Amino acid sequence: MIPARPADPAADPARHRNSFLQASNAMKDKSELVSILVFFAGLLAVAVAMPQNNYLLHIAILILIWAVVVVSWDLVMGYAGIISYGQLAFFAIGGYASGLLSTGMQLDPLAGILAGGVAAAAVGLVVAVVALRLDTVFMALVTFALHLSLSPILVAGRSFGTGGTQGVLGIPPISLGGYSFGTLDKLPWFFGAFVLAAVAVLVVFRVIHSPFGLAFRAMRDEPVQARSIGINAFRYKTVVFMLAAFLTGIAGGYYAHYSGSISPRILSLDTFLLVFGMLIVGGRGRFTGALFGVVIVTIINETLRSFGEIRPLVLGLLVVGTVMFVPNGVLDILKLLPGRAARSGRR
């Protein structure tokens, strides 16, 4: 009896294509992990090399806090395909909830931060129930309406402790094991933000690369086929929306305790443009791009801080330029380098 010859992968195009896609996805996952490590290692190097430089530590803390917001926003818009402009509203809700609970009810700051995340997720659930049943355009309008309406609500809620235009003041610092984070030494705040961002990034990364993530990406790319195999789009998108709101609310709570205050100014057009610019510059649906978009835009924003009115104009031009010339994010510029272009041509 003649033994059967081993199957030739080239003779089975479907199997060959699947093997290629699996190898390509594995390489992409590895590349993303390396980029994540570079992001965190670079910030950690700044803290270790210059632990007394409060200005650089402050910038690093902001990068880590905004990284949580932008990665969460990218999970919603880039991967789940939900057009949402309400992410800063969830940030403000988390900050206000934590600040009010810590000042008014003397709740432990860490518990207040967690409560801020829960409050943001609860509002996220309400918004999801309303918005996710609507057409894409109306979904965007509902989430942007949340952003626009929250500031007047907070200003009008002075009798409920929101502080009006001044916001909530005197929010206490975090205490951990009897040690209170001070206002002069920013190193503890850096490590707190470092842990927060690392956990949030890991959670989002795992969600994206899980069967759950595969399901909502299928809904984004092939909604008809996804529904035909029984994927409940509303349920999946609601969970994603709430998770992003929760993580953003946690970041807002941490920011409130770090700053010692939270006010409606966090919902200003300048702040919206800043954070939205981070998402666009990094590229929607590009996990590591979101992280480096935060770094790039934060550095540009701080460099232009002394220029006053010019700063939002430059950020606006940066967003428009990115959309026009590198719509997938600034990391696509690397493809224009001679070595990368040559390798792409050979492939």
C-alpha positions in Angstrom: 0.0 0.0 0.0 1.5 3.3 -1.1 1.5 5.9 1.8 -0.5 9.1 1.2 1.6 12.0 0.2 1.5 15.0 2.6 -0.9 17.7 1.5 0.7 20.5 -0.4 -0.4 23.9 1.1 0.0 25.5 -2.3 -2.5 23.0 -3.7 -5.2 24.3 -1.3 -5.6 28.1 -1.8 -8.0 28.5 1.0 -5.7 26.8 3.5 -2.7 28.7 2.2 -4.6 32.0 2.6 -5.7 31.2 6.1 -2.2 30.3 7.1 -0.9 33.6 5.7 -3.6 35.6 7.5 -2.8 33.8 10.8 0.9 34.5 10.4 0.2 38.1 9.4 -2.1 38.7 12.5 0.5 37.1 14.8 3.2 39.5 13.4 0.8 42.4 13.9 0.0 41.4 17.5 3.8 41.1 18.2 4.4 44.5 16.6 1.7 46.1 18.7 3.1 44.6 22.0 6.5 45.9 21.1 5.1 49.4 20.5 3.2 49.3 23.8 6.4 48.4 25.6 8.3 51.2 23.9 5.6 53.7 24.9 5.6 52.7 28.6 9.4 52.2 28.7 10.0 55.7 27.3 7.8 57.3 29.9 9.3 55.2 32.7 12.8 56.3 31.5 11.8 59.9 31.9 10.6 59.3 35.5 13.7 57.3 36.5 16.2 59.7 34.8 14.6 62.9 36.1 12.5 62.1 39.2 12.8 65.7 40.5 11.7 67.4 37.3 8.1 68.1 38.1 7.4 69.7 34.7 8.4 66.6 32.7 6.6 64.4 35.2 3.5 66.5 34.8 3.7 66.1 31.0 4.2 62.3 31.4 1.2 62.1 33.8 -1.0 63.9 31.3 0.1 61.6 28.5 -0.8 58.6 30.6 -4.2 59.9 31.6 -5.1 61.0 28.1 -3.8 57.6 26.8 -6.6 55.9 28.8 -9.2 58.2 27.3 -7.9 57.9 23.7 -7.4 54.2 23.7 -11.0 53.8 25.1 -12.3 56.2 22.5 -10.5 54.2 19.8 -12.1 51.0 21.1 -15.5 52.6 20.4 -14.9 54.5 17.2 -12.0 52.6 15.6 -12.7 49.0 16.4 -16.4 48.8 17.2 -17.4 51.3 14.5 -19.5 53.4 16.9 -19.4 57.1 15.9 -19.3 58.8 19.3 -18.2 62.3 20.3 -19.1 62.0 24.0 -15.9 60.6 25.5 -14.9 63.8 27.3 -18.4 63.8 28.9 -17.6 60.5 30.5 -14.3 61.9 31.6 -16.0 64.8 33.3 -18.7 62.6 34.8 -16.0 60.4 36.4 -14.1 63.5 37.7 -17.2 65.2 39.1 -18.5 62.0 40.7 -15.2 61.2 42.4 -14.7 64.8 43.4 -18.1 65.2 44.9 -18.0 61.9 46.8 -14.6 62.6 48.2 -15.3 66.2 49.3 -19.0 65.9 50.2 -19.1 62.4 51.7 -15.4 62.1 52.6 -15.2 58.9 50.6 -11.8 57.4 50.2 -10.3 58.9 46.9 -9.6 55.4 45.5 -13.2 54.4 46.1 -14.3 57.7 44.7 -12.3 57.1 41.5 -13.9 53.6 41.1 -17.3 55.2 41.8 -16.6 57.7 39.1 -16.0 54.9 36.6 -19.2 53.3 37.6 -21.1 56.5 37.2 -19.7 57.1 33.8 -20.5 53.5 32.8 -24.1 54.0 34.0 -24.6 57.1 31.9 -22.9 55.2 29.1 -25.5 52.5 29.3 -28.3 55.1 29.1 -26.7 56.7 26.1 -26.1 53.4 24.4 -29.7 52.3 24.8 -30.8 55.5 23.0 -28.0 56.1 20.5 -27.1 52.6 19.3 -30.5 52.0 17.9 -30.2 55.0 15.7 -28.6 55.7 12.3 -24.9 56.6 12.3 -25.5 60.3 11.9 -28.1 60.5 14.7 -25.8 58.4 16.9 -23.1 61.0 16.5 -25.5 63.8 17.2 -26.8 62.1 20.4 -23.3 61.6 21.8 -22.2 65.1 20.8 -25.4 66.5 22.4 -24.3 64.8 25.6 -21.0 66.6 25.4 -22.6 70.0 24.7 -25.4 69.7 27.3 -23.3 68.5 30.2 -21.4 71.8 30.8 -24.6 73.9 31.2 -26.0 71.2 33.5 -22.9 71.3 35.7 -23.0 75.1 35.8 -26.7 75.1 36.7 -26.2 72.4 39.4 -24.4 74.7 41.9 -27.1 73.8 44.6 -26.2 70.2 44.1 -22.5 70.8 44.9 -21.1 71.1 41.4 -19.7 74.5 42.1 -21.1 76.3 39.1 -18.5 77.7 36.7 -15.7 77.2 39.3 -16.4 73.5 39.6 -15.5 71.3 42.5 -12.5 72.6 44.5 -10.4 71.1 47.2 -10.5 67.5 46.0 -8.2 65.6 48.3 -5.1 63.7 47.0 -5.0 60.0 46.9 -3.9 58.2 50.1 -2.5 54.7 49.9 -1.4 52.7 52.9 -1.3 55.8 55.1 0.9 57.6 52.5 -0.8 60.7 50.9 0.3 61.8 47.4 1.5 65.3 47.8 1.2 68.3 45.4 4.9 69.1 45.3 6.2 65.6 44.6 4.7 64.3 41.3 6.6 61.0 41.2 3.8 59.1 43.2 1.2 60.6 40.8 3.3 59.4 37.9 3.4 55.8 39.1 -0.3 55.9 39.9 -1.1 57.1 36.4 1.4 54.5 35.0 -0.4 51.6 36.6 -3.8 53.0 35.6 -2.8 53.4 32.0 -1.0 50.0 31.9 -4.1 48.2 33.2 -6.4 50.1 30.8 -4.2 49.4 27.8 -3.9 45.7 28.7 -7.7 45.4 29.1 -8.4 47.1 25.8 -5.7 45.1 24.0 -7.1 41.8 25.4 -10.7 42.8 24.4 -9.7 43.7 20.9 -7.8 40.4 20.4 -10.4 38.2 22.0 -13.4 36.4 20.3 -15.5 39.2 21.7 -13.4 41.7 19.8 -13.5 39.6 16.7 -17.3 39.8 16.9 -17.6 43.5 17.1 -15.0 44.0 14.4 -17.0 41.7 12.2 -20.1 43.9 12.9 -18.0 47.0 11.9 -16.7 45.5 8.6 -19.5 43.1 7.6 -22.7 44.0 9.5 -25.0 41.9 7.3 -22.9 38.7 7.5 -22.4 39.3 11.3 -26.2 39.4 11.9 -26.7 36.4 9.7 -24.6 34.2 12.0 -26.4 35.4 15.1 -24.2 38.2 16.4 -26.3 40.5 18.5 -24.9 43.9 17.4 -26.7 45.9 20.0 -25.5 43.8 22.9 -21.9 43.8 21.8 -21.8 47.5 21.1 -23.5 48.3 24.4 -20.8 46.4 26.4 -18.0 48.0 24.4 -19.6 51.5 24.9 -19.9 50.9 28.7 -16.4 49.6 29.0 -15.0 52.6 27.3 -17.1 54.9 29.4 -15.9 53.1 32.6 -12.2 53.4 31.8 -12.6 57.0 30.7 -14.5 57.8 34.0 -11.7 56.2 36.0 -9.2 58.4 34.2 -11.4 61.5 34.9 -11.5 60.6 38.6 -7.8 60.2 38.7 -7.3 63.6 36.9 -9.7 65.3 39.4 -7.7 64.1 42.4 -4.4 64.9 40.7 -5.5 68.4 39.8 -7.3 69.0 43.1 -10.3 70.3 41.2 -12.6 69.7 38.2 -14.7 72.3 36.4 -16.8 72.6 33.2 -13.7 73.9 31.4 -12.7 70.3 30.9 -15.6 70.2 28.3 -14.3 73.2 26.4 -13.8 73.1 22.7 -10.0 73.4 23.2 -9.9 70.3 25.3 -12.2 68.4 22.9 -10.0 69.4 19.9 -6.9 68.3 21.9 -8.2 64.8 22.7 -9.9 64.3 19.3 -6.7 65.4 17.7 -4.8 62.7 19.5 -7.2 60.0 18.2 -7.1 61.3 14.6 -3.4 61.9 14.5 -2.8 58.4 15.9 -5.3 56.8 13.5 -8.6 55.2 14.3 -8.5 51.5 14.6 -4.8 51.5 15.2 -4.1 50.6 18.8 -0.5 51.7 19.0 -1.2 54.7 16.8 -3.6 56.0 19.5 -0.8 55.8 22.1 1.7 57.7 19.9 -0.9 60.2 18.8 -1.3 61.1 22.5 2.5 61.7 22.8 2.8 63.7 19.6 -0.2 66.0 20.2 0.7 66.5 23.9 4.2 67.6 23.0 2.9 70.0 20.3 0.3 71.3 22.7 2.8 72.0 25.4 5.3 73.5 23.0 2.6 76.0 21.8 1.3 76.8 25.2 2.8 80.3 25.3 1.3 81.1 21.9 -2.2 81.5 23.3 -4.8 81.7 20.5 -2.5 80.1 17.9 -2.5 76.8 19.7 -6.0 75.6 18.8 -5.5 76.8 15.3 -2.4 74.7 14.9 -4.1 71.7 16.4 -7.0 72.1 14.1 -4.7 72.3 11.1 -2.9 69.2 12.3 -6.1 67.3 12.4 -7.2 68.5 9.0 -3.8 67.7 7.5 -3.8 64.3 9.0 -7.3 63.5 7.6 -6.2 64.8 4.1 -2.8 63.3 3.7 -2.5 60.4 6.2 -6.1 59.4 7.0 -4.9 56.2 8.8 -2.7 58.2 11.2 0.8 59.6 11.2 2.4 56.2 11.5 1.7 55.8 7.8 4.4 58.4 7.2 6.9 55.6 8.0 5.8 53.8 4.8 7.2 56.8 2.9 10.7 56.1 4.2 13.0 54.6 1.4 13.7 51.4 3.2 10.1 50.7 4.2 8.9 51.7 0.7 11.3 49.3 -0.9 10.2 46.4 1.3 6.6 47.2 0.7 7.3 47.1 -3.1 8.9 43.7 -2.8 5.9 42.3 -1.0 
